[in-house]
Amino acid sequence: YAKTKFKAKIIKIIDNKVILNETYFYPTSGGQLHDVGIIEGEKVIDVFKQGGVIVHVLNEKPKFRENQEVECEIDLERRLQLAKHHTSTHIINAAARKVLGNHINQAGAKKDIDKATIDLTHYQSITDEEIEKIEKEANKLVKESLTVHSNFLPRTEAEQTYGMNIYQGGAVPGKLLRIINIDGVDVEACGGT
């Protein structure tokens, strides 16, 4: 996990929106909700990416000023809950592939505080019996407490090593990919927490 407490410099303030010179706040992306927290005592209620810039939305117009160094803190409890739900989508996807076949692909996902959902491609409606088998397989994987590895690989090396199935839920931008590997279960290019 990224740092949850850090210092940064204010680059720009527009109304209640703040841009830092660097941040560990995760913006809404890939179906996963953003972090919340505090910047210099002011509540961060939303974080999004606009082009290549991460924008922090505060509850109200901040009292601090541009070029000021500020203390930032991410709500760790929320971050961990979102991370668990994110990892669960990887596990459900892998369990569905095992039960239904290797043609299964993630078409979309949403990772929220209360739950996560995943949309899967399949040539017919999934039966109640198949859903039960997927659930049993996913629970089995969770109980095994498998290690989740995270590393960065150049795109070509990642594709040659793991194939195009690393792009669950769509293509991932950039020349360097963050690869999430759940031992012997699932390997995906993933920018989430």
Order of alpha helices (4+ residues) and beta strands (2+ residues): beta-beta-beta-beta-beta-beta-alpha-beta-beta-alpha-beta-alpha-beta-beta
